[in-house]
């Protein structure tokens, strides 16, 4: 099984594969985080529209979820720069 996998990946290096997996999983995690935080933020702002601190706190929580994807891009770039 392993020699068959090695033959399939002859044209790409394992660092390229690792960078793709790192970014893909980071984007998946960011999507899940933004989905949950965005839904909760929308509900909180709809429940308390008169409080501006709820809106800003919700925006910060969504931005923290987005940071996961940025970390994934940075890790992928670092992996690709060492090849």
C-alpha positions as CSV (number, residue, x, y, z in Angstrom):
1,X,0.0,0.0,0.0
2,X,2.7,2.4,0.9
3,X,4.8,1.9,-2.3
4,X,1.6,2.6,-4.3
5,X,1.2,5.9,-2.4
6,X,4.8,6.9,-2.9
7,X,4.4,6.3,-6.7
8,X,1.3,8.4,-6.7
9,X,3.1,11.3,-5.1
10,X,6.3,11.3,-7.2
11,X,5.5,14.5,-9.0
12,X,4.8,16.5,-5.8
13,X,7.0,16.7,-2.8
14,X,5.7,15.9,0.7
15,X,6.3,19.4,1.8
16,X,3.8,20.6,-0.8
17,X,1.3,18.0,0.4
18,X,1.9,19.1,4.0
19,X,1.4,22.7,3.2
20,X,-1.9,21.9,1.5
21,X,-3.1,19.8,4.4
22,X,-2.1,22.5,6.9
23,X,-3.9,25.2,5.1
24,X,-6.9,23.0,4.3
25,X,-7.4,22.0,7.9
26,X,-6.9,25.6,9.1
27,X,-9.5,26.8,6.6
28,X,-11.9,24.1,7.8
29,X,-11.4,25.1,11.4
30,X,-11.9,28.8,10.6
31,X,-15.1,28.1,8.7
32,X,-16.5,26.1,11.7
33,X,-15.4,28.9,14.1
34,X,-16.8,31.7,12.0
35,X,-20.0,29.8,11.5
36,X,-20.6,29.3,15.3
37,X,-19.4,32.7,16.3
38,X,-21.3,34.5,13.5
39,X,-24.6,32.7,14.5
40,X,-24.1,33.6,18.1
41,X,-23.1,37.2,17.3
42,X,-26.2,37.7,15.1
43,X,-28.4,36.3,17.9
44,X,-26.8,38.5,20.5
45,X,-27.0,41.7,18.4
46,X,-30.6,40.9,17.5
47,X,-31.4,40.4,21.2
48,X,-29.6,43.6,22.4
49,X,-29.5,46.1,19.6
50,X,-29.2,49.1,21.9
51,X,-25.9,47.9,23.4
52,X,-22.9,48.8,21.1
53,X,-20.5,46.8,23.2
54,X,-22.3,43.6,22.2
55,X,-21.7,44.4,18.6
56,X,-18.0,45.1,19.0
57,X,-17.5,42.1,21.2
58,X,-19.2,39.9,18.5
59,X,-17.0,41.4,15.8
60,X,-13.9,40.5,17.9
61,X,-15.0,36.9,18.3
62,X,-15.6,36.5,14.6
63,X,-12.2,38.0,13.9
64,X,-10.5,35.6,16.2
65,X,-12.1,32.7,14.3
66,X,-10.7,34.3,11.1
67,X,-7.2,34.4,12.6
68,X,-7.1,30.6,12.5
69,X,-7.1,30.7,8.6
70,X,-4.4,33.4,8.7
71,X,-2.2,31.2,10.9
72,X,-2.8,28.3,8.4
73,X,-1.6,30.5,5.5
74,X,1.5,31.5,7.5
75,X,2.3,27.8,8.4
76,X,1.9,26.8,4.7
77,X,4.2,29.5,3.6
78,X,6.8,28.5,6.2
79,X,6.6,24.9,5.1
80,X,7.0,25.8,1.4
81,X,9.8,28.2,2.0
82,X,12.0,25.4,3.5
83,X,12.0,23.3,0.4
